[in-house]
Amino acid sequence: MSGSDDATRLDPTRFGYTQNEWDQAVDAGVGILKDVAGAGSTIDYTDFCERIFAITGVRVVPGEYALAHLLGDVSRETLSTHNCAITTLVVYKDSTEAGSGLYTLAIEEGLLPKNPTEVQKDQFRISHMNRAYEIWRRQRHVPGERFR
C-alpha cells in the first residue's frame, strides 16, 4: 500500500461508514449536486442528506461531523475534474449561505487566502456556483423547437 492509503488503513470505517458506503455517498452527492446545478438551483443540507439516503441507503445526518468531510470529498472530486467546488450549491434552509466548512476547504485547497474577507468568501462562492451552473446546465426544451 502506498503512503496515500494511510488514511484508509488508519480509519477504515470513516465516521462509522465502511469505505464502500462512504464512496457511494460521495458518488451520490456528486450526482445530486450535478442535477441541482442543472436545474440552476441550490439544495439545503437536510434535503441533500435525505437524497443521499434515498439513493444509497447511507444515512448522513445534517450537523454531524461526517457531513462536513463528505461535502469536502464531494468538492474535491469536482475540483479535480472540473475545477469547481460544487458544494457551493449546498446551503442552509431558506438561505443562500453555505457553511463555514466550504471556506475551510477553499483555504486548504488554495482557492482562498488564509484569512479571507467576507467579500472574498462571497466572490468565491458566487463564482463556483455560477461555474457549476455553466458546466452542468440542462438543455431546456422550448415547445416547437428541436433539441440541438
C-alpha positions in Angstrom: 0.0 0.0 0.0 1.3 3.5 -0.8 1.6 6.3 1.7 -1.6 7.9 0.3 -3.5 5.0 1.5 -2.5 5.6 5.2 -5.8 7.4 6.0 -7.8 4.5 4.7 -5.8 2.0 6.8 -6.0 4.1 9.9 -9.7 4.8 9.6 -11.3 2.0 7.5 -14.9 2.9 8.7 -14.8 6.7 8.1 -17.0 8.1 10.9 -18.7 4.7 11.2 -19.2 4.1 7.5 -17.4 1.4 5.5 -15.2 2.6 2.7 -17.8 1.3 0.2 -20.6 3.2 2.0 -18.5 6.4 2.0 -17.7 6.1 -1.7 -21.3 5.5 -2.5 -22.3 8.6 -0.6 -19.7 10.7 -2.3 -20.7 9.5 -5.7 -24.4 10.1 -4.9 -23.5 13.6 -3.6 -21.7 14.5 -6.8 -24.7 13.2 -8.9 -27.2 15.0 -6.8 -25.4 18.3 -7.0 -24.9 18.0 -10.7 -28.7 17.7 -11.0 -29.1 20.7 -8.7 -26.7 22.7 -10.9 -28.5 21.5 -14.0 -31.7 23.0 -12.6 -29.9 26.3 -11.7 -30.8 25.8 -8.1 -29.5 25.1 -4.6 -30.2 22.4 -2.1 -30.3 22.6 1.7 -28.3 20.3 3.9 -31.3 18.3 5.1 -32.6 17.6 1.6 -29.1 16.8 0.4 -28.7 14.2 3.2 -32.2 12.7 2.6 -31.5 12.3 -1.1 -28.2 10.6 -0.4 -30.1 8.2 1.8 -32.8 7.6 -0.8 -30.2 6.7 -3.4 -27.7 4.7 -1.4 -29.3 3.7 1.9 -26.4 5.5 3.6 -27.7 7.8 6.4 -25.7 11.1 6.8 -27.1 13.4 9.4 -27.0 17.2 9.0 -24.9 18.9 11.6 -22.8 15.8 12.3 -19.0 15.9 11.8 -19.1 13.4 9.0 -21.2 15.6 6.7 -18.5 18.3 6.5 -16.0 15.7 5.5 -18.4 14.1 3.0 -19.0 17.5 1.4 -15.2 18.1 1.3 -14.8 14.8 -0.6 -17.6 15.8 -3.0 -16.0 19.1 -3.7 -12.5 17.6 -4.1 -14.0 15.3 -6.7 -15.4 18.1 -8.8 -12.4 20.3 -8.2 -10.2 17.6 -9.7 -12.4 17.0 -12.7 -13.9 20.5 -13.4 -12.1 23.0 -11.2 -15.4 23.6 -9.5 -16.3 23.3 -5.8 -19.8 22.0 -6.5 -20.8 22.0 -2.8 -21.3 25.8 -3.0 -24.8 24.7 -4.0 -25.5 23.2 -0.5 -27.0 26.0 1.7 -28.8 26.5 4.9 -32.6 26.1 4.7 -34.3 29.3 3.5 -30.9 30.9 2.8 -28.3 31.3 0.2 -25.5 30.9 2.8 -23.1 27.9 2.9 -21.5 26.6 6.0 -18.0 27.5 7.2 -16.6 24.2 6.1 -16.8 25.3 2.4 -14.4 28.2 3.2 -12.2 26.0 5.2 -11.9 23.6 2.2 -11.3 26.6 -0.1 -8.4 27.8 2.1 -7.0 24.2 2.3 -7.1 23.9 -1.5 -5.5 27.3 -2.0 -8.6 28.8 -3.5 -8.9 31.5 -0.8 -6.2 33.2 1.3 -5.6 32.1 4.9 -7.9 34.8 6.4 -10.4 35.7 3.7 -12.6 38.7 3.9 -16.4 38.3 3.6 -16.2 39.8 0.2 -13.6 37.2 -0.9 -15.8 34.4 0.5 -18.8 35.7 -1.3 -16.8 36.1 -4.6 -15.5 32.5 -4.2 -19.0 31.1 -3.5 -20.7 33.0 -6.3 -18.1 32.2 -8.9 -18.2 28.5 -8.1 -22.0 28.5 -8.1 -22.0 30.1 -11.5 -19.3 27.7 -12.7 -21.4 24.8 -11.6 -24.5 26.2 -13.3 -22.5 26.7 -16.5 -20.8 23.3 -16.5 -23.9 21.2 -15.6 -26.8 23.2 -17.0 -29.5 21.2 -18.7 -30.7 22.0 -22.1 -34.2 23.4 -21.8 -36.8 22.3 -24.3 -38.7 25.1 -25.9 -42.0 23.9 -27.3 -41.9 23.8 -31.1 -38.1 23.6 -31.3 -36.0 20.6 -31.8 -33.2 19.7 -29.4 -29.8 20.5 -30.7 
